[in-house]
Amino acid sequence: MNISVTGIGITKFGELWGVSPRSMAHEACEAALVDAGLDPSDIDCLIIANMLSGMLGAQEHLGAFFSEELDFFHIPSYKVEGACASGGLAVHTAINSLLGGEYTRVMVLGIEKMTDHKPELVSSALMGAGTNEERLSGLTFPGAYAILAKAHMERYKTTEEQLASVAVKNHYHASLNPKAQFHSLLTVEKVMHSACVADPLRLLDCSPISDGAAAVILQNTENGKRKTEVQIIASQVATDTLGVAQRKSLTTLKATEVAAQKAYRQAHILPKDIQVAEVHDCFTIAEILAMEDLGFFEKGKAAPALVRGETTLGSKQLVVNTSGGLKGCGHPVGATGVKQIVEITQQLRGSAGKRQVNGARIGLTHNVGGSGGTCVVHILKGI
Amino acid sequence: MNISVTGIGITKFGELWGVSPRSMAHEACEAALVDAGLDPSDIDCLIIANMLSGMLGAQEHLGAFFSEELDFFHIPSYKVEGACASGGLAVHTAINSLLGGEYTRVMVLGIEKMTDHKPELVSSALMGAGTNEERLSGLTFPGAYAILAKAHMERYKTTEEQLASVAVKNHYHASLNPKAQFHSLLTVEKVMHSACVADPLRLLDCSPISDGAAAVILQNTENGKRKTEVQIIASQVATDTLGVAQRKSLTTLKATEVAAQKAYRQAHILPKDIQVAEVHDCFTIAEILAMEDLGFFEKGKAAPALVRGETTLGSKQLVVNTSGGLKGCGHPVGATGVKQIVEITQQLRGSAGKRQVNGARIGLTHNVGGSGGTCVVHILKGI
């Protein structure tokens, strides 16, 4: 597989009340074109990642919507959706289109506008990623992940302090990322004293409601040219039951395991070969699950390692969520999976500024839909 | 391009009040598996085409939803959306995935459940395919297509009787299709005396609100095997402005022209080489526009030809919408583009029963999103 990340662009993530989806799309996509040194006419397909535009904004048909807005006249364009994994899925779809030879350069735009709506409406719409049984029982995603957290705590003696440490690390990384939603540093005490949302998860264990857009331009470099660019060397998707109640295990996301194993085989690498990873920390427990299910740590060993700083900027082994993750950088649903590619590309280019992981050569992205119903793993290689 | 249509399945289209989306998916997908002689474990990717499940049913994340429901354990699965063109787009995406070599057999499931909701809610949700300006001005899709009809009538002297003839032909074809929503025959007079919805379009000029599902299994046969199956020899997508007000012409859907020209080049054929076509007749005027924009007739010549019966079953040249089209067979939005592939495959296999076009060797499908913001064209070749 020879897929280059030719251009990247991203907006500030956060509560962007004064910014429309159109403006966000322009900012992210134009930044990606400038980064790649390309014009709109060089793009021959536009894939949109978005979850909530229909349910919250009454606007579907985003392919035509954004290809018109961005002056990509008449090119193929459509939306890919898989809840919070929409961004990763759109990148996967773009890669397949390039490998098939149908397109030369594909732009992926991940975008979500969430803060213009009442929070209860947003929470309700987000439960579109779960099952009807979950909705009828009043479950929301903090509740679903609280169930996973409780199971992990019982089986592996994981503590609330360890969960809080995920938030502390990711806010520290976010404080070094100008695009992140939060620049405030946290302490374990502050997280532990924040309001309880769904026991054991507290407010500061949860990723926020966010607006934002991220864009990447991908190119097939099978011909051997442009090997001076970051390459995507694996792209894998796996699914699992939509609801948590149907799973055999509550301490593993099977979709992560399956997608990761296939990705490692495709890239011919092992987990230990990776220096930097963006993982799907929608809640603090999700980062601990990811660290284990991705094979970075044995089950039960991720949380203690994280507390020891082994995944914090400065670690020589593996740094996780340098962008701040969903927790610190923000989680505009459709944008998240694309933002992960943007962040890892910056790391592998050596252009991540204050949050640069020295010597990063191979990076991984991990994007989850719902409570683990979908998982997308990409592996990227530096220049 | 060597993509085989290995299996097809379809439910009855209509007002299926007693049938759930889960049941519809089972029926269509299991029929496709039986048709292909395959087990669920033979499918390595499931792509869902759907527009309204989030807006009407509060359920997104349909990839995980249906892959679990159908016992396709852990395989990649996601949703593709482009309004009423979602089905065609999902087939296009599946083909790209196969050409890229990532997957061997991909199932595409197009599905929509529309009749369980209040009609005004459905009309409102469907306007998610249009622009905000259209929504604010109170435009609905009958209104948008009425504007196109008025322009065509003014420029080419197209008459209401000619529009009505499209409905008469398609209801005749539908009467021969056991899966169609309508089995009632129409007359020009009956159409002309039905209630006016948006002048000049009357109730019987409009496709109905429908439930239904259709599934196809596609396979890459680059290796030369299985050449005994119907092949897809072109798959092209084009976009245009989302709203009608921004178009240069109101008598042509530019997206259809662009996609069709690219498809003919890809397949190395001319419009005259096609014997059977399924085109997007969401309103009677849409079939006339399609006949011209696809190059089957010069501008202004399609309607008189249709009235002369040149596209009706029995014509030696070109038969259009043997399934009954959206008008007669029904239009469950996400299912329509997939149903078109099912119908043309049956025609090219020679298994279309009473609606068989004798000697059909090459067929075309034409799937439109909104008022022409997206168009997908596929060309299929017989055994």
Interface residues (C-beta under 8 A of the other chain):
Chain A: M51 L52 G54 M55 A58 Q59 E60 H61 L62 G63 A64 F65 S67 E68 F72 H74 I75 P76 S77 Y78 K79 V80 E81 G82 A83 A85 L89 H92 T93 I95 N96 S97 L98 L99 G100 G101 E102 S124 A125 M127 G128 A129 G130 T131 N132 R135 S235 Q236 V237 A238 T239 D240 T241 L242 Q246 K254 A255 V258 G369 G370 G373 T374
Chain B: M51 L52 G54 M55 A58 Q59 E60 H61 L62 G63 A64 F65 S67 E68 F72 H74 I75 P76 S77 Y78 K79 V80 E81 G82 A83 A85 L89 H92 T93 I95 N96 S97 L98 L99 G100 G101 E102 Y103 S124 A125 M127 G128 A129 G130 T131 N132 R135 S235 Q236 V237 A238 T239 D240 T241 L242 Q246 K254 A255 V258 G369 G370 G373 T374
